[in-house]
Amino acid sequence: MADPLPPRSRRMRPQPSQLDREDYRTLSDFRYLIRRFLEFSQMAARRAGLTPRHHQALLAIKGFPRDDAPTIGDLAERLRIRHHSAVELVDRLAEAGLMMRTHNTQDRRRVLLGLTQAAEELLAGLSAIHLEELHALRPALLEILKRAGVPDEER
């Protein structure tokens, strides 16, 4: 599967000797905002009765970048985990009534993943509050990207 993320900027990477205090502050601020968002996300998932990993898996399946249903291998790639770990995760989500497995009609060996109605409802609620949080962080993120020298057309 092709990586759905845009290619990295063609800008020249600064040499270590060219970095200044502002560069370090920019990177530190960026990591801080990411960690804040992840902490928010983990707490929101737990309040909804999910583990953070379960929430991530549901979101990866619902937000899969292709039109066809993802496979366990696709899920492993999206979560950056090993295939056997994705199998265990899918097993737990299926036992909890949050995930369905179906066999591909053309290739019965391929197992496709889908969300149950209960998962869809949980994920919709979580996604709404995550988008609110992301909206709240938007000004700070844009400022950091500006400080990092990311041109407007790449944002």
C-alpha positions, 0 to 999 in steps of 0.5 A: 500500500502506498503511504497516504502521507504527503512526501517530505518537504524538498527543503534542505535539512539544516546542518547541526551546526546551523541550529539555534535555540529557537530551533530547539524551542520549536521542536520542543513545543511541537513535541509538547503539543503532540504529547498533550493531544495524545494524553487528551486522547488516552483519557478520552478513550478510557472515559469511553470505556476503551483502551487507547490502543482499541481507540486507535485501532477503531480510528485506523479502520474507520479512517482507512485511506483506501476505499476497500476494507483494511486487512489485519496487515493494513491495521498493523501498518497503520498502528506500526505494530507487528502482525501478530499483535494486530491479530491479538488486538482484532481478537479482543475487539471482536470479543468486545463486539466492536469489530467484524471480520469478513473474508474477501469474496475473491480471495477467501484467505484475505480477512477484511476488517469492519466496525460494528454499530456499537464501535461506530457510535463510540468512535463518532463520539470520541472523534467529535471531541478529538476534533474539538481538541485539535481545533483548540490546538490549531493556532499553536500548531500553526505557529510552530509550523510557521516557526519551523519554516513550513511554507503555507502551501505545505500546511 
